[in-house]
């Protein structure tokens, strides 16, 4: 198994963590935006058929 030869600096470690957190924040924002658009009925790129389920139950 590969073992790092030198210790990673705090700066590089913090930079990697910041990039990871920024990506997570952007994905969360996209998911929230998509959820809002689906609930309002304005979604263009997401298919959500709410009427089919209601017709089957009735």
PESUL-V264488 format. One record per residue. N is the residue number from 1. RES is the residue in three letters. PHI is phi in degrees with one decimal (NA if undefined). Layout:
n & res & phi
N & RES & PHI
N & RES & PHI
This chain:
n & res & phi
1 & UNK & NA
2 & UNK & -73.8
3 & UNK & -124.4
4 & UNK & -64.6
5 & UNK & -81.8
6 & UNK & -125.8
7 & UNK & -73.0
8 & UNK & -76.3
9 & UNK & -70.7
10 & UNK & -61.5
11 & UNK & -63.0
12 & UNK & -65.5
13 & UNK & -61.5
14 & UNK & -66.3
15 & UNK & -65.2
16 & UNK & -62.2
17 & UNK & -64.2
18 & UNK & -64.6
19 & UNK & -63.8
20 & UNK & -62.2
21 & UNK & -68.1
22 & UNK & -64.4
23 & UNK & -62.8
24 & UNK & -63.7
25 & UNK & -65.5
26 & UNK & -65.5
27 & UNK & -66.3
28 & UNK & -65.2
29 & UNK & -64.9
30 & UNK & -63.3
31 & UNK & -64.3
32 & UNK & -65.1
33 & UNK & -63.1
34 & UNK & -64.5
35 & UNK & -61.4
36 & UNK & -64.5
37 & UNK & -67.5
38 & UNK & -67.1
39 & UNK & -68.5
40 & UNK & -84.7
41 & UNK & 85.5
42 & UNK & -98.9
43 & UNK & -68.9
44 & UNK & -105.0
45 & UNK & -104.8
46 & UNK & -136.5
47 & UNK & -95.4
48 & UNK & -138.4
49 & UNK & -91.0
50 & UNK & -77.4
51 & UNK & -75.1
52 & UNK & -64.0
53 & UNK & -66.2
54 & UNK & -67.0
55 & UNK & -69.7
56 & UNK & -68.2
57 & UNK & -72.6
58 & UNK & -76.3
